[in-house]
């Protein structure tokens, strides 16, 4: 089975400060990992993915994520938060070894960036 | 990236009726999925829409309640049958690209009274 956990319902950060949104995963093999963002009343937007290769992945809007196999984590980071980053963030996983074809999503973390 | 459209974007329906949601993709895709999302909550996979064969449903979802059609590689429909207020949710169509990214439609916001 594949699963992903986002331990924080909400993360608050001041504009200009670094932000981290946490994600841990559970799969039997090597995971495919993704981050998505959802702005109010809008659909999900793809931010970045890790399939293989460099553990540090860079994505849209200045976000990046680090794959850590020993800690089974894939935390989303940004060096300097913007108020416009305030949104709902989802981590997702797929285990290509199981034949499961769709992503499994975490519970989501609401990011609030204060001016 | 794939561009996905859904119709209707929202609807308010009466208990006991059915609603069919359409999903159109601007390119041919092999993998197409239907998800449900309670407002502000996570996404739950309903089923994988298979072209030319019956959909594959996740645990807790059945064909009689959520019949799915996939007549070709660019189109699918999801019907929510015999609706109750518990079916009020956002329904999302999703496709997977050759580069393993999954793209999502804008969603259909359903309210059942």
Interface residues (C-beta under 8 A of the other chain):
Chain A: X32 X34 X36 X42 X43 X44 X46 X49 X51 X88 X90 X92 X94 X101 X102 X103 X104 X105 X106 X107 X108 X110
Chain B: X1 X31 X33 X40 X41 X42 X43 X44 X45 X48 X92 X94 X96 X100 X101 X102 X103 X104 X105 X106 X107
